[in-house]
Amino acid sequence: MNARIIDIILSISLGLLVIYASHNFLIVDSCLDMGGAIDQKTGSCFDENYHELYMVVTPALTAIYFVIGLLVSLLSIFTIKRIKRTKGA
């Protein structure tokens, strides 16, 4: 069976959701590693003198996000195809 457009959209959406979750985790982890604290209301990172620390998305981090999104999307579309194949058999 071929993948329908809704299956592809769901797979890409799942990949984007995982990228969002991992981005939040990596940014908070980076802030805490620098000795900062996260403001829960704004999501900003502040040091001990309450100066805002800016998180920079590096090219390496962008590549990690791309690989994570690609792997999750591919795994989910293959899983959907396998489930459809077993239901059809």
Buried (B, 14 or more C-beta within 10 A) or exposed (E): EEBEEEBBEBBBEBBBEBBEEBBEEBBBEBBEEEEBBBEEEEEBBBEEEEEEBEBEEEEEBEEBBEEBBEEBBEEBBEEBBEEBEEEEE
